[in-house]
Amino acid sequence: MLGRLLHLYFRIVRGMTLGVRAVVLDDEGRVFLVRHTYTPGWHLPGGGVEVGETLEAALAKELREEGCIRLTGPAMLHGMFFNRAMSRRDHVAVFVAREFVVESVKQPDLEIAESGFFPLDALPEGTTAGTRRRLGEVVERRMAGVDW
């Protein structure tokens, strides 16, 4: 009983949110980005990790939902980032995916206004600073920072 109470206490006091994002790179040197309907800018695809869901399962789900992309090989963890601009509780795991299949062209819906693959040297106007930082780290093989 005491263990359950302590767990509940720490969940309230130390609770955090966890999300995943993917740097999806194709054979032509392009990256897949999405533009949401509810927030400005172009972003790496991703979303929240649900209770009981692994990072890998959350990543696969978000790629299917946001880009009709199915992983055919492992996505490699690039880093974990503290997204203090979102909240003091938000963390994001970023993966690099190079083995995948695009099963169909993603059509706009209530969440995704636009999506597509873009050359790394011609990212769309409005690509967010965090997205640009992660891409720079991955492409230039630089050490990742700790903040989104």
C-alpha positions in Angstrom: 0.0 0.0 0.0 2.8 2.4 0.9 4.5 1.7 -2.4 1.4 2.6 -4.4 1.0 5.9 -2.4 4.7 6.8 -3.0 4.3 6.0 -6.7 1.2 8.3 -6.9 3.0 11.0 -5.0 6.1 11.0 -7.3 3.8 10.9 -10.3 2.1 14.1 -9.2 5.3 15.8 -8.0 7.7 14.6 -10.8 5.3 14.0 -13.6 6.6 14.6 -17.1 5.4 14.3 -20.6 7.3 12.3 -23.2 7.2 12.6 -27.0 8.9 11.1 -30.0 10.0 12.7 -33.3 11.7 11.3 -36.3 14.3 12.5 -38.8 13.1 10.5 -41.8 15.8 10.6 -44.5 15.3 9.1 -47.9 17.8 7.9 -50.5 17.7 11.2 -52.3 18.9 13.2 -49.2 15.5 14.6 -48.4 13.8 14.8 -45.0 10.1 14.3 -44.3 8.4 17.2 -42.5 4.8 18.0 -41.5 2.9 21.2 -41.0 0.2 20.9 -38.3 -3.2 22.6 -38.4 -2.9 23.7 -34.7 0.6 25.2 -34.5 2.8 27.2 -36.9 5.8 25.9 -38.8 7.2 22.8 -40.3 8.2 20.0 -37.9 9.6 16.6 -37.7 6.8 14.1 -37.5 6.0 12.7 -34.1 3.8 12.9 -31.0 3.2 11.8 -27.5 4.0 8.5 -25.9 1.0 7.0 -24.3 1.0 5.1 -20.9 2.1 1.6 -21.5 3.5 2.4 -25.0 7.2 2.0 -25.9 9.1 4.7 -27.7 9.5 2.5 -30.8 5.7 1.8 -30.9 4.8 5.5 -30.5 7.3 6.4 -33.2 5.9 3.8 -35.6 2.3 4.9 -34.9 3.1 8.6 -35.4 4.9 7.9 -38.7 1.9 5.9 -40.0 -0.6 8.6 -38.9 1.3 11.7 -40.0 3.0 10.4 -43.1 1.7 7.0 -44.2 5.2 5.8 -43.5 6.0 2.3 -42.3 9.4 1.5 -40.8 11.1 -1.5 -42.4 14.2 -1.4 -40.2 15.2 0.0 -36.9 15.1 3.8 -36.2 18.2 4.8 -34.3 18.0 7.0 -31.2 19.6 10.4 -31.9 19.0 11.9 -28.5 16.7 13.0 -25.7 15.8 16.7 -25.4 14.2 18.9 -22.8 11.5 21.0 -24.4 11.4 23.8 -21.8 9.7 26.1 -24.3 6.7 23.7 -24.2 6.7 23.1 -20.4 9.0 22.3 -17.6 7.9 18.7 -17.9 8.3 18.0 -21.6 10.9 15.7 -23.1 11.3 14.5 -26.7 13.2 11.4 -27.9 14.4 12.0 -31.5 15.1 9.0 -33.8 16.7 8.8 -37.2 14.9 6.6 -39.7 16.5 5.6 -43.0 14.7 2.3 -43.6 11.0 2.8 -44.5 8.3 2.6 -47.1 5.8 5.4 -48.0 2.6 3.4 -48.3 0.6 6.3 -49.8 0.6 10.0 -50.1 -0.6 11.6 -46.9 -3.8 13.6 -47.5 -4.5 16.7 -45.3 -6.7 16.0 -42.3 -7.7 17.6 -39.0 -4.2 17.3 -37.6 -1.8 17.5 -40.7 -2.3 20.4 -43.1 0.6 19.5 -45.3 3.5 17.1 -45.4 6.3 16.0 -47.7 9.9 15.3 -48.4 12.2 18.3 -48.7 15.9 18.7 -49.8 18.0 19.4 -46.7 19.4 22.5 -48.4 15.9 23.8 -49.4 13.8 23.4 -46.3 10.4 25.1 -46.4 9.9 28.6 -45.1 8.8 28.3 -41.5 10.8 25.2 -40.6 11.1 25.5 -36.8 14.4 26.3 -35.0 14.3 23.0 -33.1 13.7 21.1 -36.3 16.7 22.9 -37.9 18.9 22.1 -34.9 18.1 18.4 -34.9 18.7 18.2 -38.7 22.0 20.0 -38.4 23.1 17.5 -35.7 22.1 14.5 -37.7 23.5 15.6 -41.0 26.7 17.1 -39.7 27.1 14.3 -37.2 27.4 16.9 -34.4 26.9 16.1 -30.7 23.3 16.8 -29.7 22.5 19.5 -27.3 20.2 18.9 -24.3 17.4 21.4 -25.1 14.9 21.2 -27.9 
